[in-house]
Amino acid sequence: MANSKNFKPYVPADKVMPELTFTSIILGALLAVIFGGANAYLGLRVGMTVSASIPAAVVSMGIIRKILRKDSILENNMVQTIGSAGESLAAGAIFTLPALFMWADENSSISAPHFLEIAAITICGGLLGVLFMVPLRTALIVEEHGTLPFPEGTACAEVLLAGESGGSKSKIVFSGLGIAAAYKFIADGLRLFPSETHWEIKKFKGSGFGIDVLPALAGVGYICGIKIAGYMFSGGIIAWFVLMPLISLFGGDALVAPSDKIISEMSANEIWSSYVRYIGAGAVAAGGIISLIKTLPTIIKTFRKAITGFGHKEAESMRTNRDLPMPFVIGGALVIAIIIWIMPSVPISFLGALIIVIFGFFFATVSSRMVGLVGSSNNPVSGMAIATLLIATALLKATGTDGYKGMASAICIGTVICIVAAMSGDTSQDLKTGYIVGATPIYQQTGELIGAVISGLAIGGIMYLLNNAWGYSSPELPAPQASLMKLVVEGVMGGSLPWGLVFCGIGVAVAIEILGLPILPVAIGLYLPIHLSSPIFIGGVIRWFLENKNKNSSDNERKSVVENGILYSSGLIAGEGLVGILLAVLAIIPFKDDTVAGFINLGGILGNTGGIIFFILLLATLVYFSLYKDRAAD
């Protein structure tokens, strides 16, 4: 890869093309809401989200080039810039804010957060994430162009450049979206078959196995690949075939807190919920913090470069070097911090606002550097949020802000920091894409700000809708990350955590680190039910099979197979997420002494066998569309 001195963007700096247009803003805003909603639903189910940049770019090319008959790579880039903001903001929000809804469900004297509160918190976090990234752009994107690969940003640029040659793969995304939408409606709308299959293994007491036969999970596995999916599944194996049988074997008729039921009478799901979930929480928390500690040298290096490069004026007059003015960045960040402090609907004190500003820029630096090295998918946002919650909760408790008020304030602080980290990482990826194709940074940064506001307004309504339909921590929406954050805050504030189990998880994380394996994927697999990690693993296996099946093919052919599968998988995720939101609407609309969702429920008449058959057919479509373009090219 060329360094910054020799690099020439696709669109020269002296050439002006349509970029921040009415079309790009409207289309980008629409995709921000769509992908933000889909990722919110996905994150609340499995505790992780996926990048929306490439799907947004592909959809944009399909609409702008094919339907509107316009031709501007910079306009397409602007659409994906605005559109991907929804996914990042959703990730930060759903990892933390559902904890406030859970507390309201547990205590009738506590009110759930209202729309204004959610919108204010998410918009402030989103805007800060974009603003904090502005002074880092030159140090990370330009000066380290040949050092930091920015995987998603570079891949998105390649997709946009491929579109310039006349190829369009948007129909693959839309095919995945349509098939997943129909499948999801049949599974969880009509309930022709159960979307979660489960079997207890009677001769291996305490163990069990199951699989959620849903499109998004297979899509996540394909996108992550066999290694990450395998690490997650290995965590599930450790939990469901090692720890849980051991608890059942040695527990016997004992009554062990936090459960109020003797172990010998507990099902596999009950053992997981009462004990293993806390072990997994300790592993996830330790994994996030260890990942954070390991990045300290790069954090310090990046921070130093950002400070020393502050006000750097080299070639600022060039279109491709213009950023938002630094007085606007600093003034905007201060105004947002003051708004967070004085807004009555947001329970954050002056101390909390100060924590947000300090930790916000610190973690924006961490996040931007991390995604440059390992990509957005491996960015330890949850680790940053946990570290923030531990410190913020301890400080609030020490200064007299305790009880629910202190816990709610800590969650709101953690939410803003989580969104700042997610948005700054997304912004850096988008700016990398823009640097390669020759976009104007100030326009991209403006587009990110627009996307943050639109997504913040949309995510509040989506979170309310999903909570009213199913409730967080329910089987439909387990909200694993938010449940973990809730446990952390409660544990620090009230000492309610079963610390013995948590320390067991920390020990597991340390052992994984010593082995040289990535902690977070294994820890997440340990924390989540095996029903979620098993279909993710299957998706990873399919990608591994297709890559090895085509290992004798040319590099372009193998690359095409993987790209097609990723695009189709992105469609699967978006389709399921959108229908999940539609089903949430149907679940709250009354109809004939029931709801619409209840009225159309067929009661799973095909059973587990029907679910497995349908899932196999779905996987066959994933294979077909991965190979589809190869056939068309022949």
C-alpha positions, 0 to 999 in steps of 0.5 A: 500500500502506498504511503500518504506522500505518494498516494493519489485518490481516485477523484483528484483533489482539483476535481469537484463532483456532486457529494453532499446532495439532497439525494445523498442526504435523504437516501443516507438518512433512510439507510441509517434508520433501516440499518440502525433498526436492524442492528438494534434488533440483532444486537439485542438478540445476540449481543453484537452488531455488524458494519453497515458501510458496505451494504449501504454502499451497494444499495446506494449504487443500485439506486443512484446508478441504476434507478436515478441514472446518476454517476458520482462515486462521491455521492455514493460514498456520502450515502454510505457515510450517513447510512452507516451512522445508524448502525454505530449509534444503535450499537452504543445505545442497545449495549447499555440503555435497555438496563434502564427499562429492565430496572423499570420492569423490576420496580414499579416505582421506577419509570422507564426512560422516555423518548426525549431522554433516549434521543438526547443521550444518543444524539449527544453521544453520536455528535461527540463521537464525530467531533472527537474524531476530527482532530485525529483524521490527519494522524490516523488516516493520512499520515499512517495510510501505509500502516493502518489498514482500516479493513472495512473502510478499505473494503468499502472503497473497493466496492465503490471503485468496483461500481465505477467499472459498471458492476453492481451487486445490490441485487444480492443484498436485496435478495438476502433481504427479501428471503430473510424477511419472508423467512422471519415472518413465517418463523416468528410471525406465523410461527409455523415452526419454532425459531429456537430448537432445544434438546436436553441430553438426559444421560449427560445431566446439566447439558443441552443443545439447541439452535436458533434457526434464524437468518441473521445468525447464519449471516453473522457467522459468514461475515465473521468467518470460521475463526471468530465463529469457532471461538464463539462456539468454543465458548458455548461448548465450554459452558454447556458441555463442561461447566454446566454438567460439572455444576449438576454433578457436584451440586446435587441437592444443594441450594446455591445462591443466586438460585432459589431452586436445588441444582438437581431439579434445574434444567440446563437453561436454568443452570445457565441462567443462574450460574454460567451467565455470571461466569460469562459476564466475568469473562467478558468484562475481563476480556474487554479490560485486558484488550484495553490494557493491551492497546495502551501503547497505541493509545498513547502514541495516537493521543500524542500525534493528535495533540502535536498535529493540532492545527496542522495546516499543510495543504489545508486549501486542498479540497481533500484536506479540509476538515471541520474548523477546530473552533467549531469542533471544540465549541461544539463539544463544550456545548454538548457537554453543557447540554448533557449536564443541564438537561433535566431529562438526562440524569447526569451531573457536572461530574458525569459530564466531565467524565464524558468529555475526558473519557470520550476523547480518550476512548475515541482515540482508542476506538479509531486506532483499534478499528484501523488495526483490526476492524470495527468487528473486533473493536472492544467497545463493550470493554471501554463501556465496562471500564467507564461504568466501573469508574463512573459508578465508583465515583458517583457512589463515593460522592454520595450519588447512590441507589437508583439515581446513581445507577441510572446516571452511571448507565447514561454516562456509559451509554454516551461513552459507548456511542462515542467509541462506536461512532468515532470508530465508524467515522474513521472507517468512513474517512478512510474510504473517503481518503481512498476515493477522494472525498471531501472530509468536511462534507463527510464529517457533516454527513456523519453529524446528520446521520447521528441526529437522524439515527438518535431520533429513530433509535428511541422509537425503535427501543420503545417499540421492541420493549413494549412488544417483548421486553428486554431480557426476554427470550425474544430479546435477551439484550446480553450486553445491556444485562451485563452492564446492569450487573456491573453497575448493580455489583459496584453500587450495591454489592449484589453480584455473586463475585465468586462466579464472576472471578471464575470467569475472570480466571477463564479470560486470563487462561485464554489470554495466556494461550494467546487466543482472542478473549472476547469471542470466546467470552461472548460464546460463554456468556450467550446461550449455545442456541445463538453461537451454534448457527453463527458457527454454521455460517462460519463453516459455510464460508470456510467450505466455500473458500476452500472449495475455490482454493484452486480458482483465481484470486478474483474468483475466490474474492468474488465468492466471499464478497457475494456471501458477505453482501447476501449475509448483510441482506439476511441481517437487514431483512430479519431485523426489519421484520423483527421490528414489524412483528414488534408493531404487530405484537402491540396492535390489539385485534379480537381480544388479542394482538395481530401477532397473537392472532396469526400465530399458528403455534409451531405446528411443524415442530423442531424438525420443520425448523431444521428443514427450513434452516437447511433450505436457508443455508442452501440459499446462502451457498447459492448466492455466494456462487451466483456471480461466478456462474454469471461470469461464465 
